[in-house]
Amino acid sequence: MFKFNDLSDKDEEFNAQDHLLTPKKFFEKRRKAKKVYVFDLRSSEDFETSHLPGAHNLPFENFEDSIYQMPFSGEIMLYGSDEKELFSAAEILYDNGFEDFYFIDSYDSLIEGVDSSFIDISQKAHEHISNFLNASAEKFKGISIIIETKTDSKANYSIQFIELSATPVENISIDLEKFQVFVAKEAIPYLEGTEVDLNEKGELVH
């Protein structure tokens, strides 16, 4: 267990748990905040390989020297590769007078933390999907939520049944009680808050 250095004269000690988020809460806050700034504390190489849309790369070794560049209006969100570095970066923000900031322990846990709570499927849609799959169990495995990104915060959504033989390896699978939902890994940042319902024509809609 690492120990923080005392970097300020504040009466109250820094409590990391006040700013630490679960993957769902991280994405939810990022989606709902009126003004949010997301910083990726990993190396530039890791950032180029994969990062959240709209995130700014600020490697941890440069973080403290770049405090003066941080916005004081809006919410700051941090993720990186190392839990210790993230806790330290969060404390640096606290000791420099920032209040509206949040972080998650690692980029991997953010991406791998997707579960059924990210999706809201109505009862009608759930019954429609279950009935269809029960009647076609030998051909279909579940549904695929296809997300076509438009901007860092907007995307188009479509839903289709996915065949057993057509499940791409790069998809993640979310297990629901009676079926599976498949989503491409690159679409994960747009998944939280997705609603699936059945329209008047009996079609699945977002």
C-alpha positions as CSV (number, residue, x, y, z in Angstrom):
1,M,0.0,0.0,0.0
2,F,1.5,3.3,-1.1
3,K,1.4,6.5,1.0
4,F,0.7,9.9,-0.3
5,N,3.0,12.8,0.4
6,D,1.5,15.8,2.1
7,L,1.6,18.4,-0.6
8,S,-0.6,21.1,0.9
9,D,-1.6,22.9,4.1
10,K,-5.3,21.9,3.8
11,D,-7.0,21.0,7.0
12,E,-8.8,18.1,5.4
13,E,-6.8,15.2,4.1
14,F,-7.4,14.0,0.5
15,N,-9.9,11.2,0.3
16,A,-9.5,9.4,-3.0
17,Q,-12.8,7.5,-2.6
18,D,-14.7,10.8,-2.9
19,H,-13.5,11.1,-6.5
20,L,-13.0,7.4,-7.6
21,L,-15.7,6.2,-10.0
22,T,-16.9,2.8,-11.3
23,P,-16.8,2.3,-15.1
24,K,-20.5,2.9,-15.4
25,K,-20.4,6.1,-13.3
26,F,-17.4,7.3,-15.3
27,F,-19.1,7.0,-18.6
28,E,-22.4,8.3,-17.2
29,K,-20.8,11.4,-15.8
30,R,-18.8,11.9,-19.0
31,R,-22.1,11.7,-21.0
32,K,-24.2,14.0,-18.7
33,A,-21.7,16.7,-17.7
34,K,-22.3,20.1,-19.3
35,K,-18.6,20.7,-19.6
36,V,-16.1,17.9,-19.1
37,Y,-12.4,17.5,-19.9
38,V,-11.0,14.0,-20.1
39,F,-7.2,13.4,-19.6
40,D,-5.4,10.2,-20.6
41,L,-2.3,9.8,-18.4
42,R,-0.8,6.9,-20.3
43,S,2.2,7.2,-22.7
44,S,1.7,8.7,-26.1
45,E,2.3,5.3,-27.6
46,D,-0.6,3.7,-25.6
47,F,-2.8,6.7,-26.4
48,E,-2.2,6.3,-30.1
49,T,-3.2,2.6,-29.9
50,S,-6.5,3.2,-28.2
51,H,-8.2,6.0,-26.2
52,L,-11.5,7.5,-25.3
53,P,-12.9,9.8,-28.0
54,G,-12.2,13.4,-27.1
55,A,-9.6,12.6,-24.5
56,H,-6.4,14.7,-24.2
57,N,-3.1,12.8,-23.8
58,L,-1.1,14.1,-20.8
59,P,1.4,11.5,-19.7
60,F,1.7,11.2,-15.9
61,E,5.3,12.3,-15.8
62,N,4.2,15.7,-17.2
63,F,1.1,16.0,-15.1
64,E,2.3,18.1,-12.2
65,D,4.2,20.5,-14.4
66,S,1.0,21.0,-16.5
67,I,-1.3,21.9,-13.7
68,Y,-1.5,25.5,-14.8
69,Q,-3.1,24.3,-18.1
70,M,-6.0,22.6,-16.3
71,P,-9.4,24.2,-16.7
72,F,-11.0,25.5,-13.5
73,S,-14.5,25.6,-15.0
74,G,-16.1,22.2,-15.8
75,E,-15.3,18.8,-14.6
76,I,-12.0,17.0,-15.0
77,M,-11.9,13.2,-15.5
78,L,-8.7,11.1,-15.5
79,Y,-7.8,7.6,-16.6
80,G,-4.4,5.9,-17.2
81,S,-2.6,2.7,-16.8
82,D,-1.4,2.7,-13.2
83,E,-3.6,3.0,-10.1
84,K,-0.9,4.5,-8.0
85,E,-0.2,7.2,-10.7
86,L,-3.9,8.0,-10.9
87,F,-4.3,8.4,-7.1
88,S,-1.3,10.7,-7.1
89,A,-2.6,12.8,-10.0
90,A,-5.9,13.1,-8.2
91,E,-4.2,14.3,-5.0
92,I,-2.2,16.8,-7.0
93,L,-5.4,18.3,-8.3
94,Y,-6.9,18.4,-4.8
95,D,-3.8,20.0,-3.3
96,N,-3.9,22.7,-6.1
97,G,-7.5,23.7,-5.3
98,F,-9.5,21.7,-7.8
99,E,-12.8,20.3,-6.6
100,D,-14.7,18.9,-9.6
101,F,-12.5,16.1,-10.7
102,Y,-13.0,12.3,-10.9
103,F,-10.9,9.3,-11.9
104,I,-11.0,5.6,-12.5
105,D,-8.2,3.2,-11.4
106,S,-7.1,2.2,-14.9
107,Y,-8.0,2.4,-18.6
108,D,-8.2,-1.4,-18.7
109,S,-10.8,-1.5,-15.9
110,L,-12.8,1.2,-17.7
111,I,-13.0,-0.8,-20.9
112,E,-13.4,-4.2,-19.3
113,G,-16.0,-2.9,-16.8
114,V,-18.9,-3.0,-19.2
115,D,-21.9,-5.0,-18.0
116,S,-25.7,-5.2,-18.4
117,S,-26.2,-2.0,-16.4
118,F,-25.0,-0.1,-19.4
119,I,-28.1,-1.0,-21.4
120,D,-31.8,-0.4,-20.6
121,I,-33.9,-2.9,-22.5
122,S,-37.7,-2.5,-22.0
123,Q,-39.9,-5.4,-21.0
124,K,-41.6,-5.5,-24.4
125,A,-38.2,-5.5,-26.2
126,H,-36.8,-8.2,-23.8
127,E,-39.8,-10.4,-24.5
128,H,-39.6,-9.9,-28.3
129,I,-35.9,-10.8,-28.3
130,S,-36.4,-13.8,-26.1
131,N,-39.3,-15.2,-28.1
132,F,-37.5,-14.7,-31.4
133,L,-34.3,-16.4,-30.1
134,N,-36.3,-19.3,-28.6
135,A,-37.8,-19.9,-32.0
136,S,-34.5,-19.6,-33.8
137,A,-32.1,-21.1,-31.2
138,E,-30.1,-23.0,-33.8
139,K,-29.3,-20.0,-35.9
140,F,-29.2,-16.9,-33.7
141,K,-27.3,-16.2,-30.4
142,G,-28.4,-12.7,-29.4
143,I,-28.6,-9.2,-30.6
144,S,-25.9,-6.8,-31.8
145,I,-26.0,-3.1,-31.0
146,I,-24.2,-1.4,-33.9
147,I,-22.9,2.0,-33.1
148,E,-21.7,4.3,-35.9
149,T,-19.8,7.2,-34.4
150,K,-20.4,10.7,-35.7
151,T,-18.5,12.9,-33.2
152,D,-16.8,12.5,-29.9
153,S,-20.2,12.5,-28.1
154,K,-22.7,11.5,-30.8
155,A,-23.4,8.3,-32.7
156,N,-26.1,6.5,-34.7
157,Y,-27.4,3.2,-33.3
158,S,-29.0,0.2,-35.0
159,I,-30.0,-3.2,-33.6
160,Q,-29.9,-6.6,-35.4
161,F,-30.1,-10.3,-34.5
162,I,-26.7,-11.9,-34.8
163,E,-26.1,-15.4,-36.1
164,L,-24.0,-17.9,-34.3
165,S,-21.5,-18.2,-37.1
166,A,-21.1,-14.4,-37.5
167,T,-19.9,-13.3,-34.1
168,P,-16.7,-11.2,-34.7
169,V,-13.9,-11.9,-32.2
170,E,-13.4,-8.2,-31.6
171,N,-16.9,-7.9,-30.1
172,I,-17.5,-7.9,-26.4
173,S,-20.4,-10.0,-25.1
174,I,-22.8,-8.9,-22.4
175,D,-24.7,-11.7,-20.8
176,L,-28.3,-11.0,-19.9
177,E,-30.6,-13.5,-18.3
178,K,-31.9,-15.1,-21.5
179,F,-29.6,-13.9,-24.3
180,Q,-26.4,-12.1,-25.1
181,V,-25.8,-8.6,-26.4
182,F,-22.7,-8.0,-28.6
183,V,-21.0,-4.7,-29.1
184,A,-17.8,-3.8,-30.9
185,K,-14.9,-2.8,-28.5
186,E,-14.4,0.5,-30.2
187,A,-18.1,1.4,-29.5
188,I,-17.8,0.9,-25.7
189,P,-17.5,4.7,-25.0
190,Y,-20.9,5.2,-26.6
191,L,-22.8,2.3,-25.0
192,E,-23.6,3.6,-21.5
193,G,-27.2,4.8,-21.3
194,T,-28.4,3.0,-24.4
195,E,-32.1,2.2,-24.4
196,V,-33.7,-0.6,-26.5
197,D,-37.4,-0.6,-27.0
198,L,-40.1,-2.0,-29.4
199,N,-41.9,0.4,-31.7
200,E,-45.5,0.2,-32.9
201,K,-44.4,-1.9,-35.9
202,G,-42.8,-4.5,-33.7
203,E,-39.3,-3.4,-34.6
204,L,-36.4,-3.0,-32.1
205,V,-35.3,0.6,-31.8
206,H,-32.8,2.6,-29.9
